[in-house]
Amino acid sequence: MPRSARNEQLMARFNAGLARLRADGTLERFRLDLYRGSGMGQ
């Protein structure tokens, strides 16, 4: 498989995973935790 095609496939899978996380709220929760943990949330 050409490298670029494999990269495309990986990116597509990654984006699908991100979309799923975003859809069920996991990503937002994670971002808020990071935000709070970094001291920027106060």
mmCIF file of the N, C-alpha and C atoms, coordinates in Angstrom:
data_MODEL
# 
_entry.id   MODEL 
# 
loop_
_atom_site.group_PDB 
_atom_site.id 
_atom_site.type_symbol 
_atom_site.label_atom_id 
_atom_site.label_alt_id 
_atom_site.label_comp_id 
_atom_site.label_asym_id 
_atom_site.label_entity_id 
_atom_site.label_seq_id 
_atom_site.pdbx_PDB_ins_code 
_atom_site.Cartn_x 
_atom_site.Cartn_y 
_atom_site.Cartn_z 
_atom_site.occupancy 
_atom_site.B_iso_or_equiv 
_atom_site.pdbx_formal_charge 
_atom_site.auth_seq_id 
_atom_site.auth_comp_id 
_atom_site.auth_asym_id 
_atom_site.auth_atom_id 
_atom_site.pdbx_PDB_model_num 
ATOM 1   N N  . MET A 1 1  ? 0.866   -1.204 0.000  1.00 0.00 ? 1  MET A N  1 
ATOM 2   C CA . MET A 1 1  ? 0.000   0.000  0.000  1.00 0.00 ? 1  MET A CA 1 
ATOM 3   C C  . MET A 1 1  ? 0.896   1.246  0.000  1.00 0.00 ? 1  MET A C  1 
ATOM 4   N N  . PRO A 1 2  ? 0.620   2.176  -0.870 1.00 0.00 ? 2  PRO A N  1 
ATOM 5   C CA . PRO A 1 2  ? 1.416   3.416  -0.845 1.00 0.00 ? 2  PRO A CA 1 
ATOM 6   C C  . PRO A 1 2  ? 1.258   4.128  0.490  1.00 0.00 ? 2  PRO A C  1 
ATOM 7   N N  . ARG A 1 3  ? 2.298   4.794  0.897  1.00 0.00 ? 3  ARG A N  1 
ATOM 8   C CA . ARG A 1 3  ? 2.321   5.408  2.207  1.00 0.00 ? 3  ARG A CA 1 
ATOM 9   C C  . ARG A 1 3  ? 1.212   6.447  2.385  1.00 0.00 ? 3  ARG A C  1 
ATOM 10  N N  . SER A 1 4  ? 0.998   7.273  1.371  1.00 0.00 ? 4  SER A N  1 
ATOM 11  C CA . SER A 1 4  ? 0.007   8.335  1.511  1.00 0.00 ? 4  SER A CA 1 
ATOM 12  C C  . SER A 1 4  ? -1.392  7.749  1.712  1.00 0.00 ? 4  SER A C  1 
ATOM 13  N N  . ALA A 1 5  ? -1.672  6.632  1.042  1.00 0.00 ? 5  ALA A N  1 
ATOM 14  C CA . ALA A 1 5  ? -2.979  5.998  1.206  1.00 0.00 ? 5  ALA A CA 1 
ATOM 15  C C  . ALA A 1 5  ? -3.136  5.478  2.628  1.00 0.00 ? 5  ALA A C  1 
ATOM 16  N N  . ARG A 1 6  ? -2.054  4.943  3.184  1.00 0.00 ? 6  ARG A N  1 
ATOM 17  C CA . ARG A 1 6  ? -2.140  4.456  4.551  1.00 0.00 ? 6  ARG A CA 1 
ATOM 18  C C  . ARG A 1 6  ? -2.342  5.618  5.512  1.00 0.00 ? 6  ARG A C  1 
ATOM 19  N N  . ASN A 1 7  ? -1.646  6.714  5.273  1.00 0.00 ? 7  ASN A N  1 
ATOM 20  C CA . ASN A 1 7  ? -1.824  7.901  6.116  1.00 0.00 ? 7  ASN A CA 1 
ATOM 21  C C  . ASN A 1 7  ? -3.254  8.410  6.049  1.00 0.00 ? 7  ASN A C  1 
ATOM 22  N N  . GLU A 1 8  ? -3.803  8.421  4.825  1.00 0.00 ? 8  GLU A N  1 
ATOM 23  C CA . GLU A 1 8  ? -5.199  8.854  4.660  1.00 0.00 ? 8  GLU A CA 1 
ATOM 24  C C  . GLU A 1 8  ? -6.122  7.978  5.506  1.00 0.00 ? 8  GLU A C  1 
ATOM 25  N N  . GLN A 1 9  ? -5.860  6.669  5.454  1.00 0.00 ? 9  GLN A N  1 
ATOM 26  C CA . GLN A 1 9  ? -6.706  5.726  6.189  1.00 0.00 ? 9  GLN A CA 1 
ATOM 27  C C  . GLN A 1 9  ? -6.594  5.965  7.696  1.00 0.00 ? 9  GLN A C  1 
ATOM 28  N N  . LEU A 1 10 ? -5.371  6.169  8.155  1.00 0.00 ? 10 LEU A N  1 
ATOM 29  C CA . LEU A 1 10 ? -5.167  6.440  9.578  1.00 0.00 ? 10 LEU A CA 1 
ATOM 30  C C  . LEU A 1 10 ? -5.854  7.725  10.006 1.00 0.00 ? 10 LEU A C  1 
ATOM 31  N N  . MET A 1 11 ? -5.710  8.753  9.191  1.00 0.00 ? 11 MET A N  1 
ATOM 32  C CA . MET A 1 11 ? -6.341  10.032 9.512  1.00 0.00 ? 11 MET A CA 1 
ATOM 33  C C  . MET A 1 11 ? -7.857  9.895  9.542  1.00 0.00 ? 11 MET A C  1 
ATOM 34  N N  . ALA A 1 12 ? -8.397  9.140  8.594  1.00 0.00 ? 12 ALA A N  1 
ATOM 35  C CA . ALA A 1 12 ? -9.846  8.948  8.553  1.00 0.00 ? 12 ALA A CA 1 
ATOM 36  C C  . ALA A 1 12 ? -10.316 8.238  9.819  1.00 0.00 ? 12 ALA A C  1 
ATOM 37  N N  . ARG A 1 13 ? -9.557  7.233  10.236 1.00 0.00 ? 13 ARG A N  1 
ATOM 38  C CA . ARG A 1 13 ? -9.931  6.496  11.446 1.00 0.00 ? 13 ARG A CA 1 
ATOM 39  C C  . ARG A 1 13 ? -9.817  7.393  12.666 1.00 0.00 ? 13 ARG A C  1 
ATOM 40  N N  . PHE A 1 14 ? -8.750  8.175  12.708 1.00 0.00 ? 14 PHE A N  1 
ATOM 41  C CA . PHE A 1 14 ? -8.521  9.100  13.822 1.00 0.00 ? 14 PHE A CA 1 
ATOM 42  C C  . PHE A 1 14 ? -9.655  10.117 13.911 1.00 0.00 ? 14 PHE A C  1 
ATOM 43  N N  . ASN A 1 15 ? -10.021 10.705 12.755 1.00 0.00 ? 15 ASN A N  1 
ATOM 44  C CA . ASN A 1 15 ? -11.094 11.701 12.731 1.00 0.00 ? 15 ASN A CA 1 
ATOM 45  C C  . ASN A 1 15 ? -12.430 11.094 13.137 1.00 0.00 ? 15 ASN A C  1 
ATOM 46  N N  . ALA A 1 16 ? -12.670 9.852  12.705 1.00 0.00 ? 16 ALA A N  1 
ATOM 47  C CA . ALA A 1 16 ? -13.908 9.169  13.091 1.00 0.00 ? 16 ALA A CA 1 
ATOM 48  C C  . ALA A 1 16 ? -13.932 8.958  14.610 1.00 0.00 ? 16 ALA A C  1 
ATOM 49  N N  . GLY A 1 17 ? -12.788 8.584  15.157 1.00 0.00 ? 17 GLY A N  1 
ATOM 50  C CA . GLY A 1 17 ? -12.693 8.387  16.598 1.00 0.00 ? 17 GLY A CA 1 
ATOM 51  C C  . GLY A 1 17 ? -12.942 9.689  17.347 1.00 0.00 ? 17 GLY A C  1 
ATOM 52  N N  . LEU A 1 18 ? -12.340 10.762 16.854 1.00 0.00 ? 18 LEU A N  1 
ATOM 53  C CA . LEU A 1 18 ? -12.538 12.077 17.469 1.00 0.00 ? 18 LEU A CA 1 
ATOM 54  C C  . LEU A 1 18 ? -13.998 12.484 17.413 1.00 0.00 ? 18 LEU A C  1 
ATOM 55  N N  . ALA A 1 19 ? -14.614 12.261 16.256 1.00 0.00 ? 19 ALA A N  1 
ATOM 56  C CA . ALA A 1 19 ? -16.023 12.631 16.092 1.00 0.00 ? 19 ALA A CA 1 
ATOM 57  C C  . ALA A 1 19 ? -16.883 11.864 17.085 1.00 0.00 ? 19 ALA A C  1 
ATOM 58  N N  . ARG A 1 20 ? -16.550 10.589 17.284 1.00 0.00 ? 20 ARG A N  1 
ATOM 59  C CA . ARG A 1 20 ? -17.323 9.773  18.226 1.00 0.00 ? 20 ARG A CA 1 
ATOM 60  C C  . ARG A 1 20 ? -17.136 10.299 19.636 1.00 0.00 ? 20 ARG A C  1 
ATOM 61  N N  . LEU A 1 21 ? -15.902 10.616 20.002 1.00 0.00 ? 21 LEU A N  1 
ATOM 62  C CA . LEU A 1 21 ? -15.646 11.166 21.338 1.00 0.00 ? 21 LEU A CA 1 
ATOM 63  C C  . LEU A 1 21 ? -16.385 12.476 21.539 1.00 0.00 ? 21 LEU A C  1 
ATOM 64  N N  . ARG A 1 22 ? -16.353 13.314 20.513 1.00 0.00 ? 22 ARG A N  1 
ATOM 65  C CA . ARG A 1 22 ? -17.018 14.608 20.604 1.00 0.00 ? 22 ARG A CA 1 
ATOM 66  C C  . ARG A 1 22 ? -18.523 14.406 20.760 1.00 0.00 ? 22 ARG A C  1 
ATOM 67  N N  . ALA A 1 23 ? -19.052 13.431 20.027 1.00 0.00 ? 23 ALA A N  1 
ATOM 68  C CA . ALA A 1 23 ? -20.492 13.184 20.053 1.00 0.00 ? 23 ALA A CA 1 
ATOM 69  C C  . ALA A 1 23 ? -20.955 12.744 21.440 1.00 0.00 ? 23 ALA A C  1 
ATOM 70  N N  . ASP A 1 24 ? -20.146 11.925 22.133 1.00 0.00 ? 24 ASP A N  1 
ATOM 71  C CA . ASP A 1 24 ? -20.631 11.460 23.443 1.00 0.00 ? 24 ASP A CA 1 
ATOM 72  C C  . ASP A 1 24 ? -20.121 12.303 24.604 1.00 0.00 ? 24 ASP A C  1 
ATOM 73  N N  . GLY A 1 25 ? -19.437 13.409 24.287 1.00 0.00 ? 25 GLY A N  1 
ATOM 74  C CA . GLY A 1 25 ? -19.070 14.361 25.329 1.00 0.00 ? 25 GLY A CA 1 
ATOM 75  C C  . GLY A 1 25 ? -17.742 14.089 26.011 1.00 0.00 ? 25 GLY A C  1 
ATOM 76  N N  . THR A 1 26 ? -17.087 12.972 25.642 1.00 0.00 ? 26 THR A N  1 
ATOM 77  C CA . THR A 1 26 ? -15.822 12.612 26.293 1.00 0.00 ? 26 THR A CA 1 
ATOM 78  C C  . THR A 1 26 ? -14.762 13.666 26.048 1.00 0.00 ? 26 THR A C  1 
ATOM 79  N N  . LEU A 1 27 ? -14.691 14.144 24.815 1.00 0.00 ? 27 LEU A N  1 
ATOM 80  C CA . LEU A 1 27 ? -13.651 15.094 24.435 1.00 0.00 ? 27 LEU A CA 1 
ATOM 81  C C  . LEU A 1 27 ? -13.789 16.389 25.228 1.00 0.00 ? 27 LEU A C  1 
ATOM 82  N N  . GLU A 1 28 ? -15.003 16.879 25.341 1.00 0.00 ? 28 GLU A N  1 
ATOM 83  C CA . GLU A 1 28 ? -15.233 18.126 26.088 1.00 0.00 ? 28 GLU A CA 1 
ATOM 84  C C  . GLU A 1 28 ? -14.831 17.965 27.543 1.00 0.00 ? 28 GLU A C  1 
ATOM 85  N N  . ARG A 1 29 ? -15.188 16.809 28.133 1.00 0.00 ? 29 ARG A N  1 
ATOM 86  C CA . ARG A 1 29 ? -14.844 16.561 29.522 1.00 0.00 ? 29 ARG A CA 1 
ATOM 87  C C  . ARG A 1 29 ? -13.331 16.522 29.682 1.00 0.00 ? 29 ARG A C  1 
ATOM 88  N N  . PHE A 1 30 ? -12.669 15.842 28.756 1.00 0.00 ? 30 PHE A N  1 
ATOM 89  C CA . PHE A 1 30 ? -11.221 15.723 28.782 1.00 0.00 ? 30 PHE A CA 1 
ATOM 90  C C  . PHE A 1 30 ? -10.576 17.103 28.667 1.00 0.00 ? 30 PHE A C  1 
ATOM 91  N N  . ARG A 1 31 ? -11.095 17.910 27.765 1.00 0.00 ? 31 ARG A N  1 
ATOM 92  C CA . ARG A 1 31 ? -10.530 19.246 27.561 1.00 0.00 ? 31 ARG A CA 1 
ATOM 93  C C  . ARG A 1 31 ? -10.721 20.090 28.827 1.00 0.00 ? 31 ARG A C  1 
ATOM 94  N N  . LEU A 1 32 ? -11.869 19.985 29.439 1.00 0.00 ? 32 LEU A N  1 
ATOM 95  C CA . LEU A 1 32 ? -12.112 20.736 30.669 1.00 0.00 ? 32 LEU A CA 1 
ATOM 96  C C  . LEU A 1 32 ? -11.174 20.279 31.777 1.00 0.00 ? 32 LEU A C  1 
ATOM 97  N N  . ASP A 1 33 ? -10.923 18.966 31.861 1.00 0.00 ? 33 ASP A N  1 
ATOM 98  C CA . ASP A 1 33 ? -9.997  18.443 32.865 1.00 0.00 ? 33 ASP A CA 1 
ATOM 99  C C  . ASP A 1 33 ? -8.596  18.973 32.629 1.00 0.00 ? 33 ASP A C  1 
ATOM 100 N N  . LEU A 1 34 ? -8.176  18.976 31.368 1.00 0.00 ? 34 LEU A N  1 
ATOM 101 C CA . LEU A 1 34 ? -6.852  19.502 31.026 1.00 0.00 ? 34 LEU A CA 1 
ATOM 102 C C  . LEU A 1 34 ? -6.753  20.965 31.410 1.00 0.00 ? 34 LEU A C  1 
ATOM 103 N N  . TYR A 1 35 ? -7.799  21.692 31.060 1.00 0.00 ? 35 TYR A N  1 
ATOM 104 C CA . TYR A 1 35 ? -7.862  23.125 31.312 1.00 0.00 ? 35 TYR A CA 1 
ATOM 105 C C  . TYR A 1 35 ? -7.739  23.405 32.805 1.00 0.00 ? 35 TYR A C  1 
ATOM 106 N N  . ARG A 1 36 ? -8.508  22.633 33.593 1.00 0.00 ? 36 ARG A N  1 
ATOM 107 C CA . ARG A 1 36 ? -8.489  22.804 35.033 1.00 0.00 ? 36 ARG A CA 1 
ATOM 108 C C  . ARG A 1 36 ? -7.134  22.394 35.602 1.00 0.00 ? 36 ARG A C  1 
ATOM 109 N N  . GLY A 1 37 ? -6.621  21.248 35.125 1.00 0.00 ? 37 GLY A N  1 
ATOM 110 C CA . GLY A 1 37 ? -5.370  20.709 35.653 1.00 0.00 ? 37 GLY A CA 1 
ATOM 111 C C  . GLY A 1 37 ? -4.167  21.581 35.361 1.00 0.00 ? 37 GLY A C  1 
ATOM 112 N N  . SER A 1 38 ? -4.232  22.358 34.283 1.00 0.00 ? 38 SER A N  1 
ATOM 113 C CA . SER A 1 38 ? -3.091  23.174 33.897 1.00 0.00 ? 38 SER A CA 1 
ATOM 114 C C  . SER A 1 38 ? -3.033  24.479 34.691 1.00 0.00 ? 38 SER A C  1 
ATOM 115 N N  . GLY A 1 39 ? -4.045  24.739 35.503 1.00 0.00 ? 39 GLY A N  1 
ATOM 116 C CA . GLY A 1 39 ? -4.050  25.949 36.319 1.00 0.00 ? 39 GLY A CA 1 
ATOM 117 C C  . GLY A 1 39 ? -4.660  27.134 35.588 1.00 0.00 ? 39 GLY A C  1 
ATOM 118 N N  . MET A 1 40 ? -5.080  26.925 34.336 1.00 0.00 ? 40 MET A N  1 
ATOM 119 C CA . MET A 1 40 ? -5.652  28.026 33.572 1.00 0.00 ? 40 MET A CA 1 
ATOM 120 C C  . MET A 1 40 ? -7.154  28.175 33.828 1.00 0.00 ? 40 MET A C  1 
ATOM 121 N N  . GLY A 1 41 ? -7.733  27.188 34.512 1.00 0.00 ? 41 GLY A N  1 
ATOM 122 C CA . GLY A 1 41 ? -9.172  27.183 34.699 1.00 0.00 ? 41 GLY A CA 1 
ATOM 123 C C  . GLY A 1 41 ? -9.642  28.107 35.802 1.00 0.00 ? 41 GLY A C  1 
ATOM 124 N N  . GLN A 1 42 ? -8.715  28.505 36.685 1.00 0.00 ? 42 GLN A N  1 
ATOM 125 C CA . GLN A 1 42 ? -9.131  29.351 37.813 1.00 0.00 ? 42 GLN A CA 1 
ATOM 126 C C  . GLN A 1 42 ? -9.422  30.774 37.365 1.00 0.00 ? 42 GLN A C  1 
# 
